[in-house]
Amino acid sequence: MIKAVTFDLWNTIFLDKNYDDSRIVYLADVLRERKIVRGYNEISDVYLESHEYAHRIWEVENYRYVPAHERLNHVLERLRASLPENLKSSVIKEFEEAVLMNPPSLVEGAGAVLKSLNPQYRIGIICDTGMTPGRVLRKVLEKAQIVNYFESTIFSDEIGYNKPHRLVFETALKELRVQPSEAIHVGDLLETDIAGAKAMGMRAIWFSRKGLARTDLYSPDFEIHDLPQVIDILKEIH
C-alpha cells in the first residue's frame, strides 16, 4: 500500500528556469569593479564550464554535490582571478538567491495534484539543487503557497549528495516514516529520479513531459505526460 509520494522539483513541480545570464552579468560587474579585466565571453564560457565541472564530480565522486562556493572557486581559478572572502560570500549569495528575483512557474496542475493527494498521502520533495540551495527553494515553495503540502523537503546541498545517491532517498523515507515499498517517486529524469528510486525499492513514475525516448536501462513503473495523471495511477494501485 502506498503511503507516501515524493516529487522531484525542477520540471516536475516547477518549470525549470535558467538564471545563468544574471549570475554571469553580476560576476562580470564584480570583476570589473575590482579592476580585473576579463572579457564577458571569457567569463561566460568559464562560468558555464563550471556546470560541466560539477557533472564530472558527480560522475567520479559517487554523486557528490558541488556547492556554490566550490563552483565559484573553480571559476575564479580558471579566470586567474582572486577575490577577498567577504566579496566571494556576496557573489555566492547573489548566485544562490537569483531565483527569488524572478521565481519559476508551477508545472500545470501541480497545485491541484498536491491538494488532492495531501489528505491521504505523506508528500515529500527530493531535489538536486545546483546553484540554488534548499534554504532558498523553500522560500520559492512558500511564495507559490505550496510549502505546507510537504512533510519532507530533501535538497542535495543539505545532504551532500545528488540523486541517485541512496542517502538522498533514505533520508526522505525516514522523514516520511515509510518503508521503500510504501512510497512512489515522481520525476522527469531517468538516470537520477527513476534509477535512484528503483534502487531503493520504491516505485517510480517517469514524468515524460517532452516525450523523450524511453531506454531499457532505466525502467519506470509508470510513464505520464501530464502531472494530474499521478492521481489516476495512485487510485489504480491503492
Protein Blocks (a to p, Z undefined) as FASTA:
>chain_A
ZZbdcddfehplpccddfklmmmmmmmmmmmmnopacdfklmmmmmmmmmmmmmmmmmmn
gopacdfklmmmmmmmmnopacdfklmmmmmmmmmmmmmmmccdddehklmmmmmmmmmp
ccdddddekjmcfklmmmmmmmnopmmmpmbdcdfklnopacfbfklmmmmmmmnopafk
lpccddfbfklmmmmmmmnopacddddfkopacdfkbccfbdcfbfklmmmmmmmmZZ
